[in-house]
Amino acid sequence: MDTEIKLKGDKVIAQIPSIKDKALRINLNENIYGTFAEIGAGQETVRHFFRSGGSSGTIAKAMSAYDKDFSDAIYGIEEDGRYVTESRLKKMLTFEGQLIEERLSREKHPNKMFFSYANTVATIDFAKQFKGHGWVGIRYQIEPDEDYNEIILHIRFKETDARLQQETLGTLGVNLIYGAYYKYNDPKRLLRYLYDHLDKDQLEIDTINFSGPRFADVDNRLMSLQLVKNGMTDAVMFDPNGKNILPAAILYKKNILALRGSFRPVTKVNMDMYEKSLKMFLQENKVEKENTLVVFEITLSNLRSDGEIDERDFMDRAELLCSLGQTVMISNFQEYYKVVEYFANYTKARMGLAMGVNNLVDIFDEKYYRHLSGGILEAFGKLFFRDMKVFLYPMLDENGDITTSENLKVHPRMKELYKFFKFNGKVVDIGNYDPEILEVFSREVLKMISDGKPGWEPMLPSGIAEIIKEHYLFGYEPNKLLKESDQ
């Protein structure tokens, strides 16, 4: 078998089947049978199956409806008139899947596991301004009498040559089909195998959703987390219903207000900061309520526990934020300027960052920017010289004094720089805050919950304490102190 061997020192850690061998293994499985529909980058995936041999037992049909009128005639017209969309991909998968069921008799083919594979992509344009992106998916059976499963993902090309992008797409397609049939019982590994014979600088996967009987227990928010954890993308987003959403679609041309935090758990302070900063943001020039999106952002470093990502802890936080109706972003951005830069890929509209005093002090700490050739000035150029403003929530210090933008202390070398941005209105204080909750800190609430101490419930937004108790989140255990005293 033609394989790629991965080494760690002198030790073999993995043997990866070649793309030809993957396609051939699918072809030699007499029960896997289906159609390929590829739009926008040639028939790059099915080409591997034709070339590997034995394809007549696998390929029922291969097609490329390149002409828009032909495509509309087959799959219908999209409301937004676009073709590289999730909606178009789903129509392709469903239509082709139904067609094979209609045209092939189950009586004649009782053991066949049908599939439909599809992609709709736009490769790099001639001006090389837009690198291209696309939707890729498979709808398939694991047993002939079982309902269909679906794996749907969105990709962004990083290469700057259309031919290379086509080849990358073909490799990804084979990896997806192979993983769907032979790695479906371990979705986390399936994700990693999508990059077999590919590098992260060739392709970004920023959205993925699993559905169907074989993935009934898969939480797509956890799959989103894996994309960031594995370095497949810098950020993922999901809506209050827990569905992964395409960042480009939801951020496009929006006014964005972002709140970064650990939200472990979300407290009244977090929600007060959100409500008051949003009110101020909506009063800004060029900010329209109907075009404004609020994003609660958690960085990967905030998800780590003892150096590893605690997935249960992540799910606890996600559940609470979703229950409050919030859109959540998980990112690999430690520095704030990278968050703003990321948003700027999708919108030129006015942005806002809501944060506490400690976060702003960290922004003016030079140690975070030593990896940049231009140091802190380069970072600030990316952060503050965009159409962006910081909304600062006050802090109560150990002496009982309130710290605001007027009296916070930054490093002496940063003092003049801070004054410059403050004077130019880039940092404004959140007014009308609730002084009664300034002593609430997430870490103290978390300790009270895990230690079984009473009195933490009033520190959280309405309904959150009940969810924590009902689902035993953050190590909550009823009557924990009583149990420990009995031992």
Backbone hydrogen bonds, N-H to C=O, Kabsch-Sander energy under -0.5 kcal/mol:
donor,donor_aa,acceptor,acceptor_aa,energy
3,T,1,M,-0.8
4,E,16,I,-3.3
6,K,14,A,-2.9
8,K,11,K,-2.8
11,K,8,K,-1.6
13,I,6,K,-2.4
13,I,11,K,-0.6
14,A,6,K,-1.2
16,I,4,E,-3.6
16,I,14,A,-0.5
18,S,2,D,-2.4
22,K,18,S,-2.3
23,A,19,I,-2.3
24,L,20,K,-2.5
25,R,21,D,-2.5
26,I,22,K,-1.8
27,N,23,A,-2.5
28,L,24,L,-2.5
29,N,25,R,-0.6
29,N,26,I,-1.1
30,E,28,L,-1.0
32,I,29,N,-1.5
33,Y,31,N,-0.6
33,Y,113,M,-1.9
34,G,58,T,-2.8
35,T,115,F,-1.7
36,F,61,K,-2.5
37,A,117,Y,-2.3
38,E,63,M,-2.4
39,I,119,N,-2.5
41,A,42,G,-0.5
44,E,42,G,-1.2
47,R,43,Q,-1.3
48,H,44,E,-0.6
48,H,45,T,-1.2
49,F,45,T,-0.8
50,F,46,V,-2.3
51,R,47,R,-2.2
52,S,48,H,-1.5
53,G,49,F,-0.7
57,G,54,G,-1.1
58,T,55,S,-1.9
59,I,55,S,-2.8
60,A,34,G,-3.5
60,A,58,T,-0.7
61,K,34,G,-0.9
63,M,36,F,-2.3
66,Y,64,S,-1.8
71,S,67,D,-2.8
72,D,68,K,-2.8
73,A,69,D,-2.2
74,I,70,F,-1.8
75,Y,71,S,-3.1
76,G,72,D,-2.0
81,G,78,E,-1.2
85,T,83,Y,-1.4
89,L,85,T,-2.0
90,K,86,E,-2.6
91,K,87,S,-2.0
92,M,88,R,-2.3
93,L,89,L,-2.6
94,T,90,K,-2.6
95,F,91,K,-2.7
96,E,92,M,-2.3
97,G,93,L,-1.8
98,Q,94,T,-2.6
99,L,95,F,-2.1
100,I,96,E,-1.8
101,E,97,G,-1.5
102,E,98,Q,-2.1
103,R,99,L,-2.2
104,L,100,I,-1.8
105,S,103,R,-0.5
109,H,105,S,-1.8
112,K,109,H,-1.0
113,M,31,N,-4.4
114,F,112,K,-0.7
115,F,33,Y,-1.3
116,S,139,R,-2.5
117,Y,35,T,-2.8
118,A,137,G,-2.4
119,N,37,A,-1.8
120,T,135,W,-2.2
121,V,39,I,-2.7
122,A,133,H,-3.0
123,T,40,G,-0.5
125,D,130,F,-1.6
128,K,125,D,-1.5
131,K,129,Q,-0.5
133,H,122,A,-1.3
134,G,155,I,-1.9
135,W,120,T,-2.2
136,V,153,L,-2.7
137,G,118,A,-2.5
138,I,151,I,-2.0
139,R,116,S,-2.5
140,Y,149,N,-2.2
141,Q,114,F,-1.6
146,E,143,E,-1.8
149,N,140,Y,-3.2
150,E,211,S,-2.8
151,I,138,I,-2.0
152,I,209,N,-2.2
153,L,136,V,-3.0
154,H,207,T,-2.2
155,I,134,G,-2.9
156,R,204,E,-2.6
157,F,132,G,-1.8
158,K,202,Q,-2.0
159,E,202,Q,-0.9
165,Q,161,D,-2.1
166,Q,162,A,-2.1
167,E,163,R,-2.0
168,T,164,L,-2.4
169,L,165,Q,-2.4
170,G,166,Q,-2.1
171,T,167,E,-2.1
172,L,168,T,-2.5
173,G,169,L,-2.5
174,V,170,G,-1.9
175,N,171,T,-2.4
176,L,172,L,-2.5
177,I,173,G,-2.3
178,Y,174,V,-2.7
179,G,175,N,-2.6
180,A,176,L,-2.6
181,Y,177,I,-1.5
182,Y,178,Y,-2.5
183,K,179,G,-2.4
186,D,183,K,-1.9
189,R,186,D,-0.6
190,L,186,D,-2.4
191,L,187,P,-2.1
192,R,188,K,-1.5
193,Y,189,R,-2.5
194,L,190,L,-0.8
194,L,191,L,-0.9
195,Y,192,R,-1.6
196,D,193,Y,-1.8
198,L,195,Y,-2.4
202,Q,199,D,-1.9
203,L,199,D,-1.0
204,E,156,R,-2.4
205,I,232,M,-1.2
206,D,154,H,-1.4
206,D,204,E,-0.6
207,T,154,H,-0.9
209,N,152,I,-2.3
211,S,150,E,-2.2
215,F,212,G,-1.4
216,A,213,P,-1.0
218,V,215,F,-1.7
220,N,218,V,-0.7
222,L,219,D,-0.8
223,M,219,D,-1.4
224,S,220,N,-1.8
225,L,221,R,-2.0
226,Q,222,L,-1.7
227,L,223,M,-1.5
228,V,224,S,-1.5
229,K,225,L,-2.9
230,N,226,Q,-2.9
231,G,228,V,-1.4
232,M,227,L,-2.3
233,T,227,L,-1.1
236,V,330,I,-2.2
237,M,245,I,-0.7
238,F,328,V,-2.0
239,D,243,K,-2.2
242,G,239,D,-2.5
245,I,237,M,-2.5
249,A,246,L,-0.5
250,I,246,L,-1.7
251,L,247,P,-2.5
252,Y,248,A,-1.2
253,K,346,Y,-2.4
254,K,251,L,-2.1
255,N,291,N,-2.6
256,I,254,K,-0.6
256,I,350,R,-0.8
257,L,293,L,-2.5
258,A,256,I,-0.5
258,A,352,G,-2.6
259,L,295,V,-2.7
260,R,354,A,-0.8
261,G,297,E,-1.9
264,R,265,P,-0.8
266,V,263,F,-0.7
268,K,459,M,-2.5
271,M,267,T,-1.8
272,D,268,K,-2.3
273,M,269,V,-2.8
274,Y,270,N,-2.2
275,E,271,M,-2.7
276,K,272,D,-2.6
277,S,273,M,-2.2
278,L,274,Y,-2.2
279,K,275,E,-1.8
280,M,276,K,-1.9
281,F,277,S,-2.8
282,L,278,L,-2.4
283,Q,279,K,-0.6
283,Q,280,M,-0.8
284,E,281,F,-1.4
287,V,284,E,-1.3
288,E,286,K,-0.5
291,N,288,E,-1.2
292,T,289,K,-1.5
293,L,255,N,-3.0
295,V,257,L,-2.6
296,F,327,T,-2.7
297,E,259,L,-3.0
297,E,295,V,-0.7
298,I,329,M,-2.8
300,L,331,S,-2.3
302,N,299,T,-1.2
303,L,300,L,-1.6
304,R,301,S,-0.6
305,S,308,E,-4.4
308,E,305,S,-1.6
310,D,303,L,-1.8
310,D,308,E,-0.5
311,E,309,I,-1.0
314,F,310,D,-2.1
315,M,311,E,-2.4
316,D,312,R,-2.0
317,R,313,D,-2.0
318,A,314,F,-2.7
319,E,315,M,-2.5
320,L,316,D,-1.6
321,L,317,R,-2.4
322,C,318,A,-2.6
323,S,319,E,-1.9
324,L,320,L,-1.0
325,G,322,C,-2.1
326,Q,321,L,-2.0
327,T,294,V,-0.6
328,V,238,F,-2.2
329,M,296,F,-2.6
330,I,236,V,-2.3
331,S,298,I,-2.0
331,S,329,M,-0.5
332,N,234,D,-2.2
334,Q,332,N,-0.7
338,K,335,E,-0.7
339,V,335,E,-0.9
339,V,336,Y,-0.5
340,V,336,Y,-2.0
341,E,337,Y,-2.3
342,Y,338,K,-2.1
343,F,339,V,-2.3
344,A,340,V,-2.2
345,N,341,E,-0.6
345,N,342,Y,-1.2
346,Y,343,F,-2.0
347,T,343,F,-1.4
351,M,387,D,-2.8
352,G,256,I,-2.7
353,L,389,K,-2.3
354,A,258,A,-2.5
355,M,353,L,-0.5
355,M,391,F,-2.2
357,V,393,Y,-0.8
360,L,356,G,-1.6
361,V,357,V,-2.4
362,D,358,N,-1.9
363,I,359,N,-1.6
364,F,360,L,-1.1
365,D,362,D,-1.9
366,E,364,F,-0.6
368,Y,365,D,-1.5
369,Y,366,E,-2.1
370,R,367,K,-0.7
372,L,369,Y,-1.4
375,G,372,L,-1.3
377,L,374,G,-0.8
378,E,374,G,-1.1
379,A,375,G,-1.7
380,F,376,I,-2.6
381,G,377,L,-1.8
382,K,378,E,-1.5
383,L,379,A,-1.5
384,F,380,F,-2.2
385,F,380,F,-0.9
386,R,383,L,-0.7
388,M,386,R,-2.4
389,K,351,M,-1.4
390,V,426,K,-3.2
391,F,353,L,-3.2
392,L,390,V,-0.7
392,L,428,V,-3.1
393,Y,355,M,-3.1
393,Y,391,F,-0.5
395,M,403,T,-1.8
397,D,395,M,-0.6
397,D,401,D,-3.0
400,G,397,D,-2.1
403,T,395,M,-3.4
403,T,401,D,-0.5
407,N,404,T,-0.7
408,L,404,T,-1.2
410,V,408,L,-0.5
414,M,411,H,-2.3
415,K,411,H,-0.7
415,K,412,P,-0.9
418,Y,414,M,-2.8
419,K,415,K,-2.4
420,F,416,E,-2.0
421,F,417,L,-1.8
422,K,418,Y,-2.5
423,F,419,K,-3.1
424,N,420,F,-1.5
425,G,422,K,-1.5
426,K,421,F,-2.5
427,V,421,F,-0.6
428,V,390,V,-2.8
430,I,392,L,-3.1
431,G,429,D,-0.7
437,I,434,D,-1.4
438,L,435,P,-0.8
440,V,437,I,-2.0
441,F,439,E,-0.5
444,E,441,F,-0.5
445,V,441,F,-2.1
446,L,442,S,-2.9
447,K,443,R,-1.7
448,M,444,E,-2.0
449,I,445,V,-2.3
450,S,446,L,-2.7
451,D,447,K,-2.2
452,G,448,M,-0.7
452,G,449,I,-0.7
453,K,448,M,-2.3
459,M,456,W,-1.5
460,L,457,E,-1.7
464,I,461,P,-1.9
465,A,461,P,-0.6
467,I,463,G,-1.4
468,I,464,I,-2.4
469,K,465,A,-2.2
470,E,466,E,-2.6
471,H,467,I,-2.3
472,Y,468,I,-0.6
473,L,468,I,-1.9
475,G,472,Y,-0.6
476,Y,473,L,-1.9
480,K,477,E,-1.2
483,K,479,N,-2.2
484,E,480,K,-2.3
485,S,481,L,-2.1
486,D,482,L,-1.2
487,Q,483,K,-0.7
487,Q,484,E,-0.6
